[in-house]
């Protein structure tokens, strides 16, 4: 079972010729690696305590995938600040980036889209 939400898993495959094109995606993928480890190790200890759907950590994965390391982290922090005992909660999905031009791997990492 994966520590990632189903919407954050793709079918893209990294090719050797894409290594140079993926260097700008390194900060995004480092944050995604941290979030995946958090969801696999620490998140199960809390159980279902989030008032929102998807959970705050799943929201963070989607936000970083769609919007990058800096903006995705800022969106995630704002979501965590909104998740408190006095909130109504509910469904709060990550708004997709209107110009998302990357592929997702089976492990949830972001890679350059293939042109062929």
SVG drawing of the C-alpha trace seen along z (x, -y; Angstrom):
<svg xmlns="http://www.w3.org/2000/svg" viewBox="-19 -30 41 32">
<polyline fill="none" stroke="black" stroke-width="0.4" points="0.0,0.0 1.3,-3.4 1.7,-6.3 0.4,-8.7 -3.2,-9.5 -4.4,-7.8 -4.7,-11.2 -1.0,-11.8 0.3,-8.7 1.0,-8.8 2.4,-6.5 5.3,-8.6 8.8,-7.0 12.1,-8.8 14.4,-8.4 18.1,-9.0 17.8,-11.8 15.4,-13.7 18.0,-14.0 19.1,-17.5 15.5,-18.7 14.5,-17.5 17.1,-19.5 14.7,-22.4 12.2,-19.9 14.7,-18.8 13.4,-21.1 9.8,-19.9 10.8,-16.3 12.8,-16.7 9.8,-18.1 7.7,-15.3 10.1,-12.7 9.8,-14.2 6.0,-14.2 5.9,-10.6 8.1,-9.6 5.9,-11.6 2.8,-9.9 4.3,-6.4 5.8,-6.8 4.2,-9.6 0.7,-10.1 -0.6,-6.6 0.1,-7.3 -2.4,-10.2 -5.3,-8.3 -8.2,-10.2 -8.1,-13.5 -8.3,-16.0 -11.5,-17.9 -10.9,-18.3 -10.9,-15.8 -8.3,-15.0 -6.2,-15.0 -3.7,-17.9 -0.7,-15.7 -2.5,-14.5 -3.4,-18.1 0.3,-19.0 1.4,-16.3 -1.1,-17.6 -0.2,-21.2 3.6,-20.6 3.1,-18.5 0.9,-21.0 2.4,-24.3 6.0,-23.6 8.0,-23.5 7.6,-27.2 4.0,-27.9 2.8,-24.3 4.4,-24.6 2.8,-27.9 -0.6,-26.5 -0.1,-23.6 0.8,-25.8 -2.3,-27.8 -4.4,-24.6 -2.9,-23.4 -3.6,-26.8 -7.2,-26.5 -7.5,-22.9 -8.5,-23.5 -11.2,-22.3 -13.5,-25.2 -13.6,-24.7 -16.4,-23.1 -14.1,-21.1 -15.4,-19.4 -13.9,-18.8 -11.0,-21.0 -9.1,-19.8 -6.0,-21.4 -6.9,-23.6 -5.0,-22.3 -2.4,-24.5 -3.8,-25.8 -0.5,-25.3 0.7,-22.0 3.1,-20.5 4.8,-17.7 4.2,-14.0 3.9,-12.0 5.8,-8.8 4.3,-5.8 6.0,-7.0 4.5,-10.5 7.6,-12.4 7.3,-15.1 9.2,-14.6 9.3,-16.5 6.6,-15.6 7.6,-13.5 7.3,-15.2 7.2,-12.0"/>
</svg>
